[in-house]
Amino acid sequence: MGGLACYVVSVVLWVVALSKVPVSIAYPMLSIGYIVNAVAAHYLFGETLSTMRLAGIGVIIVGVYMVARS
């Protein structure tokens, strides 16, 4: 039930975001979730953030920044 509730909240937030921001801006922002997930896994589960993973996170950050600025 908790997972379903989280999914419903997620869908509602996505619809609200799309009503305020163009899809070409909003959709790339979803990739920030990959960064949050990697950092949370590092701190909560002790997963390593290798150099390659940190480089990937950097690419995501730069890409999202470029899309947000355009």
PLY file of the C-alpha trace (Angstrom):
ply
format ascii 1.0
element vertex 70
property float x
property float y
property float z
element edge 69
property int vertex1
property int vertex2
end_header
0.00 0.00 0.00
2.88 2.33 0.78
4.40 1.76 -2.64
1.09 2.44 -4.34
0.67 5.65 -2.33
4.15 6.80 -3.36
3.34 6.05 -7.00
0.11 8.07 -6.83
1.95 11.02 -5.29
4.59 10.71 -8.01
2.00 10.79 -10.79
0.22 13.79 -9.28
3.50 15.70 -8.97
4.42 14.81 -12.55
1.08 16.11 -13.86
1.47 19.33 -11.86
5.02 19.78 -13.17
3.90 19.24 -16.76
1.15 21.81 -16.34
3.74 24.43 -15.39
6.87 23.48 -17.37
7.36 22.32 -20.96
8.04 18.59 -21.38
11.41 19.35 -23.00
12.51 20.90 -19.69
10.67 18.67 -17.21
11.62 15.29 -18.64
15.42 15.74 -18.37
14.93 16.75 -14.73
13.84 13.18 -14.02
17.45 12.09 -14.47
18.24 13.87 -11.20
16.61 10.81 -9.64
19.60 8.73 -10.80
21.91 11.00 -8.84
19.75 10.88 -5.72
19.56 7.09 -6.05
23.34 6.66 -6.38
24.08 8.93 -3.43
21.41 7.28 -1.26
22.76 3.81 -2.13
26.23 4.98 -1.15
25.16 6.27 2.25
22.44 3.76 3.09
23.88 0.55 1.66
27.59 1.26 1.45
27.77 0.94 -2.33
30.91 2.39 -3.84
30.86 5.47 -6.01
33.64 4.63 -8.43
35.35 7.19 -10.61
33.28 6.05 -13.59
30.02 6.45 -11.66
31.04 9.89 -10.43
31.91 10.85 -14.01
28.46 9.69 -15.12
26.84 11.71 -12.36
28.85 14.71 -13.53
27.64 14.25 -17.11
24.03 14.09 -15.88
24.49 17.27 -13.85
26.03 19.13 -16.78
23.30 17.92 -19.14
20.47 18.91 -16.82
22.12 22.29 -16.25
22.40 22.87 -20.00
18.77 21.95 -20.60
17.59 24.12 -17.71
19.56 27.11 -19.01
18.22 26.86 -22.56
0 1
1 2
2 3
3 4
4 5
5 6
6 7
7 8
8 9
9 10
10 11
11 12
12 13
13 14
14 15
15 16
16 17
17 18
18 19
19 20
20 21
21 22
22 23
23 24
24 25
25 26
26 27
27 28
28 29
29 30
30 31
31 32
32 33
33 34
34 35
35 36
36 37
37 38
38 39
39 40
40 41
41 42
42 43
43 44
44 45
45 46
46 47
47 48
48 49
49 50
50 51
51 52
52 53
53 54
54 55
55 56
56 57
57 58
58 59
59 60
60 61
61 62
62 63
63 64
64 65
65 66
66 67
67 68
68 69
